[in-house]
């Protein structure tokens, strides 16, 4: 029984890992782009973006999942995501990317704005363009400063993937609950916690290693 439960949970964990990986892949660069918009001197760009970030950060991710999945059909009569598991995964992925990109954008914004203005002025004196200043001087320092808050968000993402079950996306918690109905046992549901702990532990070690590698800025 233990072996069969472990295999089933591993299958569910693959769905969790897929959602986690693709969310990070798309939300990190999107978050950087959004952060530029939120710092724009143009109010037409800055104000709407800041408003969207406020809404996303102020509402539950579960609610956003429901709106992304059911919204197109309810408001426009269109099945935007397609049918079956692939459609549910796509809707969940879009919701997660949008949500975490907004959170990451605030982390990026804080990191960028923490760099002293004197460094920008010094770069200008040396004849560096704005893009050269950002990528050669600012970015590396920003990465160093944002690793701890980013690591917290990434570990939170590991656990938040379980919310995707609200739209019947197949992930590890969904698989654990299945045994309650099919076999009348509850311990597989608690067993899923082991997978989360191991995965979060590995990520903690990884980010600890990254922080040590970035110790050249002190």
N, C-alpha and C positions, 0 to 999 in steps of 0.2 A: 504493500500500500504506500509506504513512504517513497519508494522509488517512482511509482507511477504519479504520485502527487508532485514530486520534484520535477519530473519531466513536463508535466502539464503547466506548472508554474513557470518553468523556463520558457515554454512556448509563449505564455502570456507576457513574460518579461521582455521578450523580443519586440513585442508591440510597444511596450513602455520605452525600451531603448531606442527604437526607431523614432518615436515621437520626440523624445528628449534630444537626440542627435540632430535631427533636422530643424528643430526649434532653435537650437544654438547656432546652427549653420546660417540660418537666415536672419535671426533676430539681432545678432551682434552687429553685423554691418548695417542693417536697417536702423538700429538704435543710434549708431554714429551719425548717419544721415539725418535722422530726426533731431538729434542734438544740435546740429548745425542750424536747422530751421528754427529751433526754439531759441537760439542765440542771435538770430538774424536781426539786423537793425531795421529791417522793413517790417512794420507792424502788420501789414497785410499777410505776411508769411508767418510771423512770430505768434500773433494772437490766436489764430485758429489752431495752430499746432499745440500751443500751450493749453488751450481749452480741451483738445482731444486727449492730451496726456493726463489732464486733471480728471476727465471722465473715466478713463481707463484705470487709473490708479485708485479712483474713489468708488469703483463698483466691483463686485465679486467676479472672479474669473469664471465661476460656474455660470453666472448670469450671461456673461459674454459668450460662453460656449453655446448656450441655448439660443441666443440671438443670432449668432453666426450660422448655426445649423438650421434653425427653423425660420429665421427672418426672411430670407429670399422667397421662400414658398408662401409665407403668410402675407407679406406686403406686396410682392410682385408676381406671385403665382408661377414662379420659376424654380425648378430643381437645379440650383446652381452647382451642387457638389456631385451629382451623379448618384447612382443607386449602390446599395450593398456596403460592404466593409470599407472599400476604397473611398467611397463618398464620405463616410463618417470620419475616416482618417484625415481626408483632405480638409474637411470643415474644422476638425480639432486642431490640425496643424496651423491653419490660417489664424484661428483664434489665439492659439498659444504664441505664435510669432508676433502678432499685433500687440498682445498684452506685454510680452517680455521686452519687445523692442522699445516700448514706452518707458518701462522701468530702466532698461539699460541706457536709454537716452539721457535720463537724469543723472546717472552715474558718470557717463561720459561728459556731460555738461559741467558737473561739479569738478571733475578732474581737469578739464581744459581751463576753466576759469580760476583754478587754484594756482596756475603757473603765473609767476610775477610778470607784470607788464614790462619790466626792465629787460627781460630776455627777448621780448618781441622787438623792443627798441634797439637792443644791441645787434640783433639779426638784421634789422633794417639798415643800420650803420654799415654792416659788413656787406651789404648789397644783396642779401638773400630775398627771394620773392616770398610771398605769403605761403605758398605751397611748400617751398623748401624749408621755411621756418617751421611749419607744422610737422612735416615728416622727419626732418633731421634733428630738430631740437625739442619740440613740444611733445610729440607723440610718445617717445620712449619714456619721458617723465610721467606722462599721463597714465601709461600702462602700468608703471610701477605703483602709482597711487590708487588705481582703481581695482587692482587685483583682489584685495580683501573684500570690498563690497560686491564685486562681480562673483566671487566664489560663493558668497552667501546666497545670491540670487540663483546661481547654478544648482546648488544643493536644494534650494527651495523648489526649483523646477523638477528635480527628481521626484519629489513627493507630490507636486501639483499634477503630474501626469495622471494620477489616479482619478482626478476630476473628470477626465475624458469619458469615464464610464457613464456619465449623466446623459450622453447621447449614444449610449450602447457601443462605444468603441472598445474593442477587445484588448484588454491589458491585464496586468498581473492580478490586480484586485478583483476584476471581473472573474478571472479564472478561479481565484480562491473562494469566492462566493458561490461558484457553481457547485462545489462539493457539498455545501450546506443543503442544497436542493436535491442533488443526485444521490449523495451517500449519507446524508444526515450527520455529517461531521463538521466541526467548526475549526479544528486546529489548523487546516491548510490556510485559512484566512489569516491567522496569527503568524503562520510560517512565512507569509509574504514579507513580513517585517524584516526577516533575515536578509532577503534580497536587497531591500532598500538600505539597510545598515551597511552591508558589504559595499554596495555601489557608492554610497555617500562617503564611506571610509576611504575608498580608492580615490575619489575626487578630492577629498581633504588632503591626502598625501600628495596628489598631483599639484594642487595649488600651493601647498607648502614648499614643494620643490621649485615651482615657478618663482615664488617670492624670494627664495634664496638666490636663484639665478639672477634676479633683478637687484641684488644688493649693491650693485656698482653705483647706484644713486643714493647717497647718504648725506 
